[in-house]
Amino acid sequence: MATGAEVIALEEKYADAHIHLPSPSYWPMVLAVSFPILAYGVIYSTLLVVAGAAVAVLALFGWALEPPTADESDFDPPPPGDDHPSKELAVSV
């Protein structure tokens, strides 16, 4: 059985230099807001159903048509001497 230090060393040896994550998006939250509007519309008014459906369609189109990945410049470290914090979450040593 491997020790914790051995496992970490092995993971660092075979780790990717760049961790891929999907780009952040607000569209899933907009879509989530449309569901209560639709639910209230089913209970109270057809107008709310139409409004909730419009918000849902807008959110689905917005989410589907946004760029799937961030620009490569988002992965570049800041220039030396820059006072802004780094966008990198982990720095490989």
N, C-alpha and C positions, 0 to 999 in steps of 0.2 A: 504494500500500500504506500502511495506517495505522500510525502508531507505537504503541508500547505505551501511552503517556499518552493518546493519542486513543481507543484501544479502551477503556481504563478509564473515561475521561470519558463515553463513549457508553453503557457498561454502567451507570454510576451514574445517568445521566439517565433510562434506561428501566427501572431496577430497581424491584422491588416493595418496599414499605415493610416488609412482613412476609414472611419466608420460611417456607413451610409444610413441616413435617416431621411424620412420624407420631409419635404419642405413644410414649414408651419403654415396653417391655413385657418381662416376664420369661418369658412363656409360650413364646416360641420356644426358649429354652434348656431349659425343662422338657420340651418336645416332643423336643428333641435328645437329652436324657438317656434318653428312653423307647426310642430305637432300639437302643442297645447292650443294654439289658435284653431287648428282643425278640430280638436276635441271639443272646445267650447262652441264651435260652430255647429257641430252635430247636435249638441244639447240645445243651443239657444237660437241660432240664426243662420240662414243660408248665406248671408253676406259674409259671415266669419269663415265659413267653409271656403268660399271663393278667395277671400284674402289669405287664408292659410295655405291654400293650394298654390296661389300666386307666389307667396314667399318660398314655398317648398320648391317650385319649379325654378325660381330665380337662384336659389341656393344650389340646386343640383347642376344647373348650367354653369354657374360660377365656379363650382368645385371641379367640374369636369373639364372646363376650358382653361384653368390656370396652369402655369408651367409645372411640369412634374418634378423638377429639381431646381435647386438654387443655383445662382450664378457661381462660376468657379472662383470669382473674386471673394465670395463669402468664406471660402476655405483658406484664403491667403492670410498668413500672420501679419500683424501690423508692422509698419516699418520701424527700424530701430530708433529709439529716442522719442517715439510717439507716446503721448500721455494717455491715450485711450486704452481701455482694457482690451485684452485679446478676446477674439470671438471663439477661440479654441477651448473646448471643454477639458481636454486632456493633452498634455504635451509629452511626446515620446522622447525619452532620454537616450 
